[in-house]
Amino acid sequence: MQLPAEFIQKYQRLLGDQAPAFLAAFDGPVEKGFRINPNKTVTATMRAKMTAPVPYSPIGYYGKVNGNALEHLAGAVYSQEPSAMTVGEFAKPEPGERVLDLCAAPGGKTTHLLSYLHQTGLLVTNEINRQRVTALGDNVERYGARNTVITNDTPAALAKELPGFFDRILVDAPCSGEGMFRKDHDAVQYWTPDYPAACAERQREILTEAVKMLRPGGHLIYSTCTFAPEEDEQMMAWLLKTYPEFELEPLAKTAGMVDAKPEWADGNPELAKAARLFPHLMRGEGHFIAKLVYHGTTVGKDKKVVREQLNATQRQLWTDFLKKQAMAGLPQLVLQAHGDQLYGVPAMMPVTRKLKVFRPGILLGTFKKKRFEPSYALALASDDLSLPKTEITREQWALYVHGETFELTSAPVAGFRVLTCDGLPVGFGKIVAKTVKNFFPKGLRFLATSENATL
């Protein structure tokens, strides 16, 4: 790989005798990886791929997965570069916590956080870029989340609405991307000697707002995919000086991770508690991770809790749907109609009138004339729900994702049913006699073959 001369000189100076191995690593192979979703069934096909565990993640594996495979579309696996998995593992929220992923697209860290929340608590996942937030929404939906609100706003806007609210905040900061040079050659073209300093200025702005949203005793996780000290050790040195209420927590470094470099900042030995990931020392790309606990005080606002927003007709249509599905309701969700669409909003989410909300919760379905039509998202989130399910074969699944109707060998009870394949919910079908009418989203349909849809 052709690296900028200034980049080479910088890291020759910083790394000394390690520089040749570091620079040679950019011509090495890119590691592929994937995570399994612990809230989903592990299929035999998945198990056959789970042969090379990532040592620092109990749900991570080396290897490549196909985006058109049943398991990926059903949210049972997520493709993620192995080093990036360290962030979610060090962040690892406790069930029931209020969590913020502040710079979230495309959703790798968000889905990792969801793996540990197990449909409890609240995850607010934010992406300021309108184009990128769509991909974030797709990945959250695919993962089957029922406890997530997606926002599309600035850190400052979030801080005004939710001061002192979160138990845990992840700032996977926009950065100069030096750690991704091997994976994304285009990132090399954007790099200049001044780029890390420009990114650091933006990172300080983001962290300033993040601090305002953390409750006393809460945790802040800061990460980048760059080697630049300006964005890593120097950023943490600035944070500790500006906010002495923070304390760095030591990270358990395994599989080639090393201590951060205090000498690359102000010499504070506490900085060594953070972790650096170098491609010449471990199987993966470049990362920096720091975890801090907040011992200060934050003045929060008393916020009203979200309330149900349904008219009488909508309430009746939803009640009728639940009755036909033999369901009592959905736990920890507040029902709100936005136009003709019904959302389940996490009950822990307060009222925020000025935030730009991309998705207020899980889309449960759409009110049609005299009926309620359930959503694809509800099907993917139904693993632990008592919705009636009908198992189909892989051959029938191929017909389903292509938008075709197909026949069952027996006739279950008529109406909407969650279709499962190898135990994984894949969408809704409407049963009429032995025929399954297709409700797979039109925008996602494709021709599944053994070549393009095998995990």
C-alpha positions in Angstrom: 0.0 0.0 0.0 1.2 3.5 -0.8 1.1 5.4 2.5 1.7 9.2 2.7 5.3 10.1 3.4 4.3 12.3 6.3 2.3 9.4 7.9 5.4 7.1 7.5 7.7 9.6 9.1 5.3 10.3 12.0 5.0 6.7 13.0 8.7 6.0 12.5 9.3 8.7 15.0 6.6 7.5 17.5 7.1 3.7 17.2 10.9 3.5 16.8 12.1 0.0 16.3 8.4 -1.2 16.0 7.8 1.0 13.0 9.0 -1.5 10.3 6.6 -4.2 11.5 3.8 -1.7 11.9 4.2 -0.2 8.4 4.6 -3.7 6.8 1.2 -4.7 8.4 -0.6 -2.4 6.0 0.2 -4.8 3.2 -1.1 -7.8 5.2 -4.5 -9.4 4.8 -7.7 -7.8 6.1 -9.3 -9.8 8.9 -13.0 -10.6 8.6 -15.2 -11.4 11.5 -18.8 -11.8 12.7 -20.8 -11.8 15.9 -23.7 -14.0 16.8 -26.8 -12.5 18.3 -27.3 -14.2 21.7 -31.0 -13.3 21.6 -31.5 -15.5 18.6 -31.4 -19.2 17.8 -28.0 -20.6 16.6 -28.6 -22.7 13.5 -26.6 -25.6 12.4 -25.3 -23.5 9.5 -24.1 -20.9 11.9 -22.5 -23.5 14.2 -20.5 -24.8 11.2 -19.0 -21.3 10.7 -18.2 -20.8 14.4 -14.8 -22.5 14.2 -12.4 -19.6 15.0 -13.5 -17.7 18.2 -12.3 -14.2 18.7 -10.4 -14.5 22.1 -11.8 -11.3 23.7 -15.5 -11.8 22.7 -17.7 -14.7 23.7 -20.0 -13.9 20.7 -17.3 -13.1 18.1 -15.7 -15.3 15.4 -13.2 -14.8 12.6 -14.6 -15.4 9.2 -16.8 -13.9 6.5 -20.6 -14.1 6.3 -22.9 -13.4 3.4 -25.3 -10.5 3.7 -28.0 -12.3 1.8 -27.9 -15.4 4.0 -31.0 -16.3 6.0 -29.1 -16.0 9.3 -27.9 -12.5 8.4 -31.3 -11.2 7.2 -32.9 -12.7 10.3 -30.4 -10.8 12.6 -28.8 -13.9 14.0 -25.3 -12.8 12.8 -23.7 -9.4 12.2 -20.6 -8.9 10.1 -18.0 -6.9 12.0 -14.2 -6.4 11.8 -12.7 -8.3 14.8 -10.9 -5.3 16.4 -14.1 -3.3 16.4 -15.6 -6.0 18.7 -13.4 -4.8 21.5 -15.4 -1.6 21.9 -18.7 -3.4 22.6 -17.0 -5.9 24.9 -15.4 -3.1 27.0 -18.7 -1.1 26.9 -20.8 -4.1 27.9 -23.9 -2.6 29.5 -25.8 -4.2 32.3 -29.5 -5.3 31.6 -31.9 -2.5 32.5 -29.5 0.4 32.0 -30.1 3.6 30.0 -27.5 3.6 27.3 -26.5 6.1 24.6 -24.6 5.3 21.4 -23.8 8.9 20.4 -22.1 8.4 17.0 -23.8 5.1 15.9 -24.0 4.5 12.2 -23.9 2.0 10.6 -24.8 0.1 13.8 -22.0 -2.4 14.6 -21.5 -1.1 18.1 -25.3 -0.5 18.7 -26.1 -4.1 17.9 -23.3 -5.2 20.1 -24.7 -3.2 23.0 -28.2 -4.7 22.3 -26.6 -8.2 22.7 -26.0 -7.5 26.3 -29.2 -5.5 27.1 -31.4 -8.5 26.2 -34.4 -6.4 25.3 -34.3 -4.6 28.7 -33.6 -1.0 29.6 -33.3 1.7 26.9 -30.8 2.2 24.1 -30.9 5.6 22.4 -28.8 5.3 19.3 -28.0 8.5 17.4 -26.5 9.4 14.1 -26.3 13.0 13.0 -25.9 12.2 9.2 -29.3 11.8 7.6 -28.1 9.5 4.9 -26.2 7.2 7.4 -29.1 7.0 9.9 -31.1 4.8 7.4 -28.5 2.1 7.5 -28.5 2.3 11.3 -32.3 1.8 11.3 -32.0 -1.2 9.1 -29.5 -2.9 11.3 -31.4 -2.2 14.5 -34.6 -3.6 12.9 -32.8 -6.7 11.6 -31.3 -7.3 15.1 -34.9 -7.5 16.5 -34.6 -4.6 19.0 -37.6 -3.6 21.0 -35.9 -1.3 23.5 -34.3 1.2 21.1 -35.0 4.8 20.0 -33.1 6.1 17.0 -32.4 9.8 16.8 -30.9 11.9 14.1 -29.7 15.0 15.9 -26.6 16.8 17.2 -24.9 15.9 20.5 -25.8 19.4 21.8 -29.5 18.9 21.1 -29.5 15.6 22.9 -27.7 17.1 25.9 -30.3 19.8 26.2 -33.1 17.2 26.3 -31.4 14.5 28.3 -29.0 16.0 30.9 -27.7 13.5 33.5 -29.9 10.8 32.0 -27.7 7.9 30.9 -25.9 5.1 32.8 -23.5 4.5 30.0 -22.5 6.5 27.0 -20.5 5.2 24.0 -18.6 7.8 21.9 -17.2 5.9 18.9 -15.8 9.2 17.6 -15.6 10.3 14.0 -11.8 10.2 13.4 -9.1 10.3 10.8 -9.5 6.6 10.2 -5.8 5.7 10.2 -6.7 2.3 11.6 -8.9 1.5 8.6 -6.3 2.3 5.9 -5.7 -1.4 5.2 -9.5 -2.2 5.1 -10.5 1.0 3.2 -7.9 2.3 0.8 -10.0 5.4 0.2 -9.3 6.6 3.7 -5.7 7.1 2.8 -6.7 9.7 0.2 -8.5 11.8 2.8 -5.5 11.9 5.2 -3.3 14.9 5.6 -0.8 15.8 8.4 -3.4 18.3 9.7 -6.4 16.0 9.6 -6.0 14.4 13.0 -5.9 17.8 14.7 -9.1 18.8 12.9 -10.8 15.6 13.9 -9.7 16.2 17.5 -11.4 19.6 17.6 -14.7 17.9 16.7 -14.1 15.1 19.2 -13.7 17.6 22.0 -17.0 19.2 21.0 -18.8 15.8 21.1 -17.2 14.8 24.4 -18.2 18.2 26.0 -21.9 17.4 25.2 -21.6 13.7 26.2 -20.4 14.6 29.7 -23.6 16.6 30.3 -25.7 13.5 29.7 -23.9 11.1 32.1 -25.4 10.4 35.5 -23.1 10.3 38.6 -21.4 6.9 38.7 -22.0 6.4 35.0 -19.5 5.1 32.5 -18.2 6.9 29.4 -16.5 4.7 26.7 -14.4 6.5 24.1 -13.1 4.8 21.0 -11.5 5.7 17.7 -10.2 3.7 14.7 -7.1 5.8 14.4 -3.5 5.6 15.6 -3.2 9.4 16.0 -2.2 10.5 19.5 -4.0 13.8 18.9 -7.3 11.9 18.9 -6.4 9.2 21.4 -4.1 9.7 24.4 -4.1 13.5 24.0 -7.9 13.5 23.9 -8.1 11.5 27.1 -5.5 13.8 28.7 -7.6 16.8 27.8 -10.7 15.1 29.2 -9.1 14.3 32.5 -7.7 17.8 32.9 -11.0 19.5 31.9 -13.2 17.2 33.9 -11.3 15.9 37.0 -14.4 14.1 38.1 -13.5 11.4 35.6 -11.3 8.4 36.4 -9.9 6.0 33.8 -10.7 2.3 34.5 -8.1 -0.3 33.6 -8.9 -2.4 30.6 -8.0 -6.1 30.5 -5.7 -6.4 27.5 -5.5 -9.7 25.7 -4.7 -11.2 22.3 -2.1 -8.5 21.5 -3.7 -5.4 22.9 -1.3 -3.1 24.6 -1.4 -0.2 27.0 -2.0 3.3 25.6 1.1 5.5 25.5 1.2 8.3 28.2 4.4 9.6 26.6 2.4 10.4 23.5 0.3 12.9 25.6 1.2 14.7 28.8 2.9 11.8 30.5 0.0 11.0 32.9 0.6 7.3 33.8 -3.2 6.9 34.2 -3.5 7.0 30.4 -1.8 3.6 30.2 -5.1 2.1 31.4 -6.6 2.7 28.0 -6.0 0.2 25.2 -4.3 0.3 21.8 -4.8 -2.2 19.0 -2.1 -2.3 16.4 -2.4 -4.5 13.3 1.2 -5.8 13.6 0.5 -7.1 17.1 -3.0 -8.7 16.7 -5.5 -10.1 14.2 -7.4 -7.0 13.3 -7.3 -3.3 12.3 -6.3 -0.3 14.4 -8.3 0.9 17.4 -8.1 2.9 20.6 -10.5 2.4 23.6 -10.7 4.1 26.9 -13.3 3.5 29.7 -14.0 6.2 32.3 -16.3 6.4 35.4 -17.9 9.7 36.3 -17.6 10.8 40.0 -19.2 14.2 39.5 -22.7 15.5 39.8 -25.0 16.3 36.9 -28.2 18.2 37.3 -30.9 16.4 35.4 -34.4 17.5 34.5 -37.6 15.9 35.6 -39.0 14.5 32.4 -42.5 13.3 31.7 -42.7 9.6 30.8 -44.0 8.7 27.4 -47.8 8.0 27.2 -50.0 6.0 25.0 -51.3 7.9 21.9 -54.1 5.9 20.2 -57.6 6.8 19.2 -60.5 4.5 19.9 -60.5 2.9 16.5 -56.8 2.2 16.5 -57.0 0.8 20.0 -59.8 -1.6 18.9 -57.9 -2.7 15.8 -54.8 -3.4 17.9 -56.8 -5.3 20.5 -58.5 -7.4 17.8 -55.0 -8.2 16.4 -53.8 -9.3 19.8 -56.8 -11.4 20.3 -56.4 -13.2 17.0 -52.7 -13.8 17.8 -53.6 -15.0 21.3 -51.3 -12.4 22.8 -51.9 -10.3 26.0 -49.7 -7.5 24.8 -46.0 -6.4 24.5 -44.0 -5.9 27.7 -42.2 -2.6 28.5 -43.6 -0.8 25.4 -45.9 2.3 25.2 -48.2 2.3 22.1 -48.1 5.4 20.0 -49.6 6.0 16.6 -47.7 8.3 14.2 -50.1 8.8 11.3 -51.2 5.3 10.3 -48.1 3.6 11.8 -48.1 2.0 15.2 -44.9 2.1 17.3 -43.9 0.5 20.5 -41.9 3.1 22.4 -39.6 1.9 25.3 -41.3 2.8 28.5 -38.1 4.2 29.9 -37.9 6.8 27.2 -38.9 10.3 28.4 -40.8 12.8 26.4 -38.4 14.8 24.2 -40.3 17.4 22.1 -37.4 19.0 20.3 -35.3 16.1 19.3 -35.2 14.9 15.7 -36.4 11.3 16.1 -35.8 9.0 13.2 -37.6 6.1 14.8 -39.4 6.4 18.2 -39.3 2.7 18.9 -40.1 -0.5 17.2 -42.6 -0.3 14.3 -45.3 -2.7 15.2 -47.4 -2.3 12.0 -49.8 -0.2 10.0 -53.4 0.6 10.4 -55.3 -0.2 7.3 -59.1 0.2 6.6 -60.8 -1.9 9.3 -57.6 -4.0 10.1 -54.1 -3.9 11.5 -51.2 -5.2 9.4 -48.1 -6.3 11.4 -44.6 -5.2 10.4 -41.5 -7.0 9.3 -39.8 -5.5 12.4 -42.3 -7.1 14.8 -41.7 -10.5 13.2 -37.9 -10.1 13.6 -38.3 -9.1 17.2 -40.7 -12.0 18.1 -38.2 -14.7 19.2 -39.3 -14.5 22.8 -42.9 -13.4 22.1 -46.0 -15.7 22.0 -46.9 -14.8 18.5 -48.1 -17.9 16.5 -45.3 -19.2 14.4 -45.1 -21.6 11.4 -41.9 -23.3 10.4 -40.9 -23.3 6.7 -38.2 -25.0 4.8 -35.1 -23.3 3.3 -36.6 -23.9 -0.1 -39.8 -22.1 1.0 -37.7 -19.3 2.5 -36.1 -18.8 -0.9 -39.6 -18.3 -2.4 -40.6 -16.0 0.4 -37.7 -13.6 0.0 -38.4 -13.5 -3.7 -41.9 -12.3 -3.0 -43.7 -15.4 -4.1 -46.6 -17.3 -2.5 -46.2 -20.9 -1.6 -48.1 -23.9 -0.2 -47.8 -25.6 3.2 -48.3 -29.3 3.6 -51.0 -28.7 6.3 -53.3 -25.8 7.0 -52.7 -24.0 10.2 -55.1 -21.5 11.7 -55.8 -18.8 9.1 -54.4 -15.2 9.5 -51.1 -13.6 10.2 -48.3 -15.9 11.4 -44.6 -15.4 12.0 -42.7 -17.6 9.5 -39.6 -19.2 11.0 -36.9 -21.1 9.3 -34.5 -23.2 11.3 -36.1 -21.6 14.3 -35.4 -18.0 13.2 -38.2 -15.5 12.6 -38.0 -14.3 9.0 -41.2 -12.3 8.5 -44.9 -12.4 8.5 -47.1 -14.5 6.1 -50.9 -14.5 5.9 -52.3 -18.0 5.9 -55.3 -18.7 3.6 -56.1 -22.5 3.7 -52.6 -24.0 2.9 -51.4 -20.9 0.9 -48.9 -18.4 2.5 -49.5 -14.9 1.1 -46.2 -13.0 1.0 -45.5 -10.0 3.3 -41.7 -9.9 2.9 -40.9 -6.2 2.3 -40.8 -5.4 -1.4 -37.7 -3.3 -1.1 -35.7 -6.2 0.3 -36.8 -9.0 -2.2 -34.1 -10.8 -4.1 -33.5 -14.2 -5.9 -31.9 -16.5 -3.3 -29.6 -19.1 -4.8 -27.1 -21.5 -3.2 -24.4 -19.2 -4.5 -25.6 -15.8 -3.2 -27.5 -16.7 0.0 -25.3 -19.3 1.7 -23.8 -18.2 5.0 
